[in-house]
Amino acid sequence: MSKRIYNITDKLMTERPVVIIDNEEFEIDDSLVATSKSLEVMADFKMPDGIFEVLKIHLGEVVADKLKSYGRSLEYYQVVFYAVVAAAQGVEYDEIASRFQKSAEQHPVL
């Protein structure tokens, strides 16, 4: 009986994803540990602190604080948040935005 060999090298991503915000590139920590932590935060998500907590996990505290200091609108930070989560999870931006939109419709704040 011959040994089965599964070469998955070309399926594994070894480079970190990058998100470009205001013409500046930010590398995303998409590690299992970081993604698990952000999923825990998102399980009990509270606005707006949840957004910045997830950004700290995936971008680091310095970058998250820098983005927070911009003092932009909620919509701006939602777009950044969706992009970072999509990059960390290896899915398209629109998929993440759709997930959160559906969740918001099912659990409205107001």
C-alpha positions in Angstrom: 0.0 0.0 0.0 1.4 3.4 -1.0 1.6 6.3 1.4 -0.7 9.2 0.7 0.9 12.6 0.6 -1.0 15.8 0.8 0.9 18.8 -0.2 -1.0 21.9 1.1 1.9 24.4 0.9 0.2 26.4 -1.9 -3.0 26.6 0.2 -1.3 28.2 3.2 -1.0 31.9 3.5 2.2 33.0 5.1 2.0 36.7 4.6 0.0 38.9 6.8 -2.9 40.8 5.1 -2.6 44.5 4.8 -5.4 47.2 5.0 -4.8 50.6 3.5 -6.5 53.4 5.5 -6.1 57.0 4.3 -3.2 55.9 2.0 -1.3 54.3 4.9 -0.7 50.5 5.0 -1.4 48.6 8.2 -0.4 44.9 8.6 -3.2 42.9 10.2 -2.4 40.3 12.9 -4.5 37.4 11.6 -3.0 34.8 14.0 -5.3 32.2 15.5 -4.7 33.8 19.0 -5.6 37.3 17.8 -8.7 36.2 15.8 -9.9 34.1 18.8 -9.6 37.1 21.1 -11.5 39.4 18.7 -14.2 36.8 18.3 -14.6 36.8 22.1 -14.9 40.6 22.0 -17.4 40.4 19.2 -19.5 37.8 21.1 -20.4 40.5 23.7 -20.0 43.5 21.4 -20.5 47.0 22.8 -20.3 50.1 20.6 -18.0 52.0 20.2 -15.5 50.4 22.6 -15.8 47.0 20.8 -14.6 48.5 17.6 -11.4 49.9 19.2 -10.8 46.7 21.2 -10.9 44.6 18.0 -8.7 47.2 16.2 -6.2 46.9 19.1 -6.1 43.2 18.8 -5.4 43.1 15.1 -3.5 46.4 14.5 -1.8 46.9 17.9 -2.5 49.5 20.5 -0.4 52.2 18.9 -2.2 52.1 15.6 -5.6 51.7 17.2 -5.0 54.7 19.4 -3.8 56.7 16.3 -6.9 55.8 14.4 -9.1 56.7 17.4 -7.4 60.1 17.7 -8.7 61.0 14.2 -12.1 61.7 15.8 -14.0 60.5 12.7 -17.6 59.4 12.4 -19.1 56.1 13.5 -19.5 55.2 9.8 -15.7 55.7 9.2 -14.8 53.4 12.1 -17.3 50.8 11.0 -15.7 50.7 7.6 -12.2 50.3 9.1 -13.5 47.7 11.5 -15.2 45.6 8.8 -12.0 45.8 6.7 -9.8 44.7 9.6 -12.1 41.8 10.6 -12.4 40.7 6.9 -8.6 40.7 6.5 -8.1 38.8 9.8 -10.7 36.2 8.9 -9.5 35.9 5.2 -12.9 36.8 3.7 -14.2 39.7 1.5 -15.1 43.0 3.0 -18.7 42.8 1.8 -19.2 39.4 3.5 -18.3 40.9 6.9 -20.3 44.0 6.3 -23.3 41.9 5.4 -22.9 39.7 8.5 -22.9 42.7 10.8 -25.8 44.4 8.9 -27.9 41.2 9.4 -26.9 41.0 13.0 -27.9 44.7 13.6 -31.2 44.1 11.9 -31.9 41.1 14.1 -30.8 42.9 17.3 -31.5 46.6 16.9 -30.1 48.9 19.5 -32.9 51.4 19.3 
